[in-house]
């Protein structure tokens, strides 16, 4: 089977892109021990994933959960994500009279928790998928 030079170029470029993407993701994980409240161990603040301790870097489910949040932040052009996240938490806090239950029911969190074990989720995820979690319980 013959491979054209253009096909080979596309394969090389694609593989280099994937390597670069993985390299950037590894560099963007930061450890800050005293940043977290109670049992929280991870946080995504574009473009970083902030973890409570270095051992959490090995937790693929947690990293995937935070990567889902990074994708959500990117889709909403970062700052609007934080506005909507906090607004939804405030509204749900008033509704539930429980800040932790409000956190658990934020649409962004529900999408991330429901799909955190599916490591390939971000490869198949449709844009703005968090919207379907706004009204479903």
C-alpha distance (Angstrom), angle and dihedral (degrees) to the residues before:
residue distance angle dihedral
X1 . . .
X2 3.78 . .
X3 3.78 120.9 .
X4 3.78 117.6 -154.7
X5 3.78 119.7 -132.5
X6 3.81 90.8 -116.0
X7 3.84 90.9 54.7
X8 3.79 90.2 49.0
X9 3.81 91.2 48.6
X10 3.80 91.2 52.1
X11 3.82 91.3 50.4
X12 3.81 92.6 48.5
X13 3.78 92.5 45.8
X14 3.83 91.6 47.7
X15 3.82 92.7 48.8
X16 3.82 91.2 47.7
X17 3.81 89.6 49.9
X18 3.82 91.7 52.4
X19 3.82 91.6 47.7
X20 3.80 91.1 48.7
X21 3.81 91.4 47.5
X22 3.82 91.5 51.1
X23 3.81 91.7 45.8
X24 3.81 92.0 51.6
X25 3.81 91.3 48.0
X26 3.80 91.2 52.8
X27 3.79 92.0 49.8
X28 3.78 93.3 48.5
X29 3.81 95.1 64.0
X30 3.81 111.3 100.9
X31 3.81 128.5 -173.9
X32 3.82 117.6 -141.8
X33 3.79 112.0 165.1
X34 3.81 100.2 -169.8
X35 3.79 98.4 43.7
X36 3.80 99.1 87.2
X37 3.78 134.9 85.6
X38 3.82 119.9 -138.1
X39 3.81 113.5 -45.1
X40 3.79 97.5 -8.1
X41 3.79 111.6 121.1
X42 3.81 106.1 169.8
X43 3.77 140.9 38.2
X44 3.78 135.9 177.1
X45 3.78 117.7 -140.9
X46 3.77 108.2 168.5
X47 3.01 118.7 -71.5
X48 3.80 96.0 4.4
X49 3.77 135.9 72.4
X50 3.79 107.0 -149.5
X51 3.81 116.9 -158.0
X52 3.79 132.8 -170.9
X53 3.82 95.1 -131.4
X54 3.78 140.3 6.8
X55 3.83 94.5 -110.5
X56 3.80 89.8 66.5
X57 3.81 89.4 70.1
X58 3.81 85.7 78.5
X59 3.82 93.2 54.5
X60 3.80 101.0 99.9
X61 3.82 92.9 -176.2
X62 3.82 92.5 54.9
X63 3.81 92.3 44.5
X64 3.81 90.2 49.5
X65 3.82 90.4 49.1
X66 3.81 90.4 53.2
X67 3.82 92.2 44.2
X68 3.82 88.6 55.8
X69 3.82 87.5 55.6
X70 3.81 90.9 49.7
X71 3.80 89.1 53.9
X72 3.81 90.8 49.3
X73 3.80 90.2 49.6
X74 3.79 91.6 50.0
X75 3.81 92.6 50.1
X76 3.80 91.7 52.9
X77 3.82 92.7 44.6
X78 3.82 92.3 -107.6
X79 3.82 105.8 -92.8
X80 3.83 96.3 57.1
X81 3.82 87.4 52.8
X82 3.80 90.8 61.8
X83 3.81 91.4 45.7
X84 3.82 92.5 51.8
X85 3.82 92.6 41.6
X86 3.82 93.5 53.6
X87 3.81 92.8 40.6
X88 3.78 92.4 51.9
X89 3.82 91.0 46.7
X90 3.84 90.9 51.3
X91 3.81 92.9 48.8
X92 3.78 92.9 46.6
X93 3.82 91.0 46.4
X94 3.79 88.5 57.6
X95 3.79 90.5 46.6
X96 3.83 97.5 47.5
X97 3.83 100.1 28.0
X98 3.81 84.5 -138.8
X99 3.81 121.9 96.5
X100 3.81 94.9 -158.6
X101 3.80 93.4 50.2
X102 3.81 87.5 47.3
X103 3.83 89.3 53.1
X104 3.80 91.6 49.5
X105 3.81 90.8 52.6
X106 3.80 99.2 48.6
X107 3.80 105.9 121.6
X108 3.83 92.0 -126.8
X109 3.81 91.2 52.9
X110 3.78 93.8 44.7
X111 3.79 91.5 54.3
X112 3.80 91.6 46.8
X113 3.82 95.2 46.4
X114 3.79 93.8 45.1
X115 3.82 92.8 51.4
X116 3.81 104.1 30.2
X117 3.81 93.8 103.0
X118 3.81 92.2 52.9
X119 3.81 99.8 83.7
X120 3.82 90.8 -172.6
X121 3.82 93.9 50.9
X122 3.80 95.1 105.0
X123 3.80 90.7 54.6
X124 3.83 91.8 59.0
X125 3.80 100.8 27.5
X126 3.79 116.7 121.8
X127 3.77 118.3 -133.2
X128 3.80 116.7 -90.3
X129 3.82 91.3 12.6
X130 3.80 90.0 152.3
X131 3.83 89.2 74.8
X132 3.81 92.5 75.9
X133 3.82 88.3 59.4
X134 3.80 93.7 58.5
X135 3.80 96.3 82.2
X136 3.79 105.3 18.6
X137 3.80 119.0 89.8
